[in-house]
Amino acid sequence: MSLTWTLRDTAPDPPDACALQQHPRYGAAMRAIGADVGWYALTRGARTLGTAQILCRRLGPLRLTWLPRGPVLSPGTEPGAAILPLPSPSVVQPDTPTTARLYQSHGYRTLLTPAHVAELDLAPGPDALFSGLHGKWRNRLRAAQAGPLRTHHRPFDPDRDADLLIHDQHQQRARGYRALPPGFTCAFAATHRQASRLFIAHDRAGMLAYLLFLLHGPTATYHIGWAAPAARRTHAHTLLMWQAITYLHQRGLTRLDLGPLDTEAAPGLARFKLGTGAIARALGPTLLRLLPHRGAAIAA
């Protein structure tokens, strides 16, 4: 029985752990802020062996299809099934170099070189996670635990916490980078009330820092972090990150995606992420194909 990619009206559950960009919660939030999102399932008979979530944008007269960090295949599925016959023009960022090579064999050309992400295995117990911390990171954690910080955590509340995102916007402008808009964060939290976790640190003067994580399946993704200038000497982010790691482990999550590593533009942030014991993993390059797959189709 052959494998078939099928267009779906609703998002199918991914058959394995996946990046945030391939989870239905991400798609629902993007749709809530006006994005054009499509969902596909790879099926053999009644079984779903893969899923793919795409975004579509119009660039003048062109309709560009964007497949970020997908598709997601169930373990044991033949790798060639990852080739989703997309309309043209299409841009894909495969989650692994192996999948990228498959797309390149189907006429995709490199648009951007591969990025790396930091991933932390949350399956080990707290003692093993603590032992996995790098020495300097562990020392900063101990100093923060002995310091004056007060911390708490809870789900992100779009009504109560929207002002926190202003700090992040100012930080983006100051450091010259861009991220998902505040509307996405609010939409994600509004559509999935318990799927976010906000960790906040205070001292006597007020809030010093926060970290926000988005939860999807067995994985959590680090989404936003902000710190006041005074937070550095108290190692507030180190304390909050450790509290997040232990909380996510206790909740049963098995992987923490700490996001991209940029050792040139943000070497300090890269060291901070890797100091948790996270492993750097290469994604596939971002690829472009201008022409459609000949003879390929997606069942409607």
Protein Blocks (a to p, Z undefined) as FASTA:
>chain_A
ZZdddddfbdcddfbdcdfklgfklmmmmmmnopacddddddehjbcfbdcddddddehj
bccdddehiacddehiafklmpccdddddddddfbfklmmmmmmnopacfbdcddddddd
fkbcfklmmmmpcfklmmmmmmmmmmmbdcddddddfklmmmmmmmmmmmmmmnopacdd
fklmmmmmmmmmklcccdddddfkbcfbdcddddehjbdcdfbdcddfklmmnommmmmm
mmmmmmmmmnopabdcebjadfklmmmlmmmmmmnopacdddddddddfbdcehiacdZZ
